[in-house]
Amino acid sequence: MSTLNPLADPKQASFYEVVSTRRSVRRFTKTPISDEVLNACLDMAMLAPSSSNLQPWQFFVIESEEKRQKTREVIHCSNVI
């Protein structure tokens, strides 16, 4: 075990706090978020590590409620969830 205290560094302590307090969210509100916040979230998601740096994900922003409903129907009838 390392004798270094990673939490002594403010950046590492901040990272530790983010990782240790994160949670999965499966209930969402209808409160809109700004494009700036959405783009920042997408930028961070694209930086997430992946095996061999393949980054096998795609992100879709669906703004139309009608298209969201159609997407829910398609996903519900698939193996995605």
C-alpha positions as CSV (number, residue, x, y, z in Angstrom):
1,M,0.0,0.0,0.0
2,S,1.3,3.4,-0.9
3,T,2.3,5.8,1.8
4,L,1.4,8.8,-0.3
5,N,-1.8,10.6,0.5
6,P,-3.5,11.3,-2.8
7,L,-6.1,13.5,-1.1
8,A,-3.4,16.0,-0.1
9,D,-3.5,17.2,-3.7
10,P,-6.6,19.4,-4.2
11,K,-7.1,18.1,-7.8
12,Q,-6.9,14.5,-6.7
13,A,-9.2,15.2,-3.7
14,S,-11.7,16.8,-6.1
15,F,-11.6,13.9,-8.5
16,Y,-12.0,11.4,-5.6
17,E,-15.1,13.3,-4.4
18,V,-16.6,13.3,-7.9
19,V,-16.0,9.5,-8.3
20,S,-17.1,8.5,-4.8
21,T,-20.3,10.5,-4.8
22,R,-21.5,9.7,-8.3
23,R,-24.8,7.9,-8.8
24,S,-26.9,6.5,-11.5
25,V,-30.0,8.4,-12.4
26,R,-33.0,6.7,-13.9
27,R,-35.7,9.2,-13.2
28,F,-35.5,12.5,-15.0
29,T,-37.5,15.7,-14.8
30,K,-38.8,17.7,-17.7
31,T,-36.6,20.7,-16.6
32,P,-34.7,21.7,-19.7
33,I,-30.9,22.2,-19.5
34,S,-29.0,24.7,-21.5
35,D,-27.1,23.8,-24.7
36,E,-24.0,24.9,-22.9
37,V,-24.5,22.3,-20.1
38,L,-25.5,19.6,-22.6
39,N,-22.4,20.2,-24.7
40,A,-20.2,20.1,-21.7
41,C,-21.7,16.8,-20.6
42,L,-21.2,15.3,-24.1
43,D,-17.6,16.6,-24.2
44,M,-16.9,14.9,-20.9
45,A,-18.7,11.7,-21.9
46,M,-16.5,11.5,-25.1
47,L,-13.4,11.7,-22.9
48,A,-14.4,8.6,-20.9
49,P,-11.9,5.7,-21.2
50,S,-12.7,2.6,-23.2
51,S,-11.0,-0.6,-24.0
52,S,-8.1,0.0,-26.4
53,N,-9.5,3.6,-26.7
54,L,-12.1,2.3,-29.2
55,Q,-14.8,4.6,-27.8
56,P,-17.6,2.5,-29.2
57,W,-20.4,4.8,-28.2
58,Q,-22.7,7.2,-30.0
59,F,-24.6,10.0,-28.5
60,F,-27.9,11.3,-29.9
61,V,-29.7,14.4,-28.7
62,I,-33.4,14.1,-29.3
63,E,-35.2,17.3,-28.7
64,S,-38.6,16.5,-30.1
65,E,-41.0,14.9,-27.7
66,E,-42.6,12.9,-30.5
67,K,-39.2,11.5,-31.5
68,R,-38.4,10.7,-27.9
69,Q,-41.6,8.7,-27.6
70,K,-40.9,6.8,-30.8
71,T,-37.4,6.1,-29.5
72,R,-38.8,4.8,-26.3
73,E,-41.1,2.4,-28.2
74,V,-38.3,1.1,-30.4
75,I,-35.9,0.6,-27.5
76,H,-38.6,-1.0,-25.4
77,C,-39.1,-3.6,-28.1
78,S,-35.4,-4.3,-28.5
79,N,-32.6,-5.9,-26.5
80,V,-31.1,-2.5,-25.5
81,I,-32.6,-2.4,-22.0
